[in-house]
Amino acid sequence: MQISVYVFVQVEKGEPWQIAASVSKIDGIKTAHTVTGQFDIIAYAELDGLETLKNVVRKIQSIDGVQHTQTAVCIP
C-alpha cells in the first residue's frame, strides 16, 4: 500500500540547506524544503508502506545535524 508522508525536521544551529540536500537524495523523498517556523525542513515522500517509512526516517535521523523529526502520514 503506497503512503504519502510529510517529515518535519529540526536541525542544529547552522545551515539547514545542506541537510535538506542530503534528505532530498533519500529514495522515496520527492521534495525537501527549508522553511521558517518550528521546523527547519519539510520533506514530502511517497513510500511503499510503514516499514519503508521507518527506514526513511532512520536515514534522515542519521544525517549529521538532525536533532528531531516528526512524521505526518496523509490520510486519503
C-alpha positions as CSV (number, residue, x, y, z in Angstrom):
1,M,0.0,0.0,0.0
2,Q,1.5,3.3,-1.1
3,I,1.5,6.1,1.5
4,S,2.2,9.8,1.4
5,V,4.0,11.4,4.3
6,Y,5.5,14.7,5.4
7,V,8.6,14.6,7.6
8,F,9.3,17.7,9.6
9,V,13.0,18.1,10.6
10,Q,14.7,20.3,13.3
11,V,18.4,20.8,12.8
12,E,21.2,22.1,14.9
13,K,22.3,25.7,14.5
14,G,23.8,26.4,11.2
15,E,22.8,26.0,7.6
16,P,19.8,23.7,7.0
17,W,20.2,23.8,3.2
18,Q,23.0,21.2,3.2
19,I,20.9,18.9,5.3
20,A,17.8,19.4,3.1
21,A,20.0,18.5,0.1
22,S,21.0,15.3,1.8
23,V,17.4,14.5,2.7
24,S,16.3,15.0,-0.9
25,K,18.7,12.3,-2.0
26,I,17.0,9.6,0.0
27,D,14.9,7.1,-2.0
28,G,11.2,7.9,-1.8
29,I,11.7,11.6,-0.9
30,K,10.1,13.7,-3.6
31,T,10.9,17.2,-2.2
32,A,12.7,18.7,0.8
33,H,12.4,22.4,1.5
34,T,14.0,24.6,4.1
35,V,11.3,26.6,5.9
36,T,10.7,29.1,8.7
37,G,8.9,28.3,11.9
38,Q,9.2,25.5,14.4
39,F,10.9,23.1,12.0
40,D,13.7,23.9,9.6
41,I,13.0,21.4,6.8
42,I,9.8,19.8,5.5
43,A,10.2,16.8,3.3
44,Y,7.5,15.0,1.3
45,A,7.7,11.3,0.4
46,E,5.7,8.7,-1.4
47,L,6.6,5.3,0.1
48,D,5.6,1.6,-0.2
49,G,4.4,1.2,3.4
50,L,5.2,1.8,7.1
51,E,8.3,-0.4,7.1
52,T,9.8,1.8,4.3
53,L,8.7,4.9,6.2
54,K,10.6,3.6,9.3
55,N,13.8,3.1,7.2
56,V,13.5,6.6,5.6
57,V,13.0,8.3,9.0
58,R,16.1,6.4,10.3
59,K,18.1,7.6,7.4
60,I,17.0,11.2,7.9
61,Q,17.8,11.0,11.7
62,S,21.3,9.6,10.9
63,I,22.3,12.7,8.9
64,D,24.7,14.9,10.9
65,G,23.0,18.0,12.3
66,V,19.5,16.5,12.5
67,Q,18.1,16.9,16.0
68,H,14.5,15.8,15.8
69,T,11.9,14.6,13.3
70,Q,8.2,14.4,13.3
71,T,6.2,12.5,10.8
72,A,2.7,13.1,9.4
73,V,1.1,10.3,7.4
74,C,-1.5,11.6,4.9
75,I,-5.0,10.1,5.3
76,P,-6.7,9.5,1.9
